[in-house]
Structure formats: C-alpha cells, structure tokens
Amino acid sequence: MAYSRIAVTLESFKRDWQKIVGPHLGAASGPTALDEDGTLHLWVATPAWQMDLTELESELIARFDAVQLFGLPADVQGTPIRRLQATL
C-alpha cells in the first residue's frame, strides 16, 4: 500500500495532538495542514494561544522530532516539521 508521507504525518499529529502538546494547548489548537516544506498549519482558539504557539515554536518542533509513528510500515517516514503557522 502506498502512503503519502505528508498525509501520514498530518493524520498522526491530528490523532495524537493532545498527547504531544499537552491537554491545555491541545484543547486550544490543532493541526490543519502540512506543506511539503515542513510548515505545519494550526488553528488556534484565541490570539493569546497564537502568541503562545509562536513563543513555543522551537520547543514544539523538538517534541515533534521525537514523535514516532507507531503501527506504520517501516518504509514510511514522516515529513519533518520545520515551522509552525498558527491562524485563528
């Protein structure tokens, strides 16, 4: 079965978002799209959360790098996240 790396990564982040970022941030934001250049697009509930995401970008990207995708074929690798783009 052929997998799109981008689709696999985005679906994995959608599924595990609260586990990755924690319950508070997870309830106020979520992934919506992933570009081939590694930009992860997020929705956020308020401008304050948008600012928090900007301040946490480096820490979150490091967390994303540590996330492993379980239950997928060995040849599937996720698209590395390089940048966050949060919108209301």
Helices and strands as residue ranges (DSSP letters): H 5-21, H 23-28, E 29-34, E 39-44, H 47-66, E 83-87
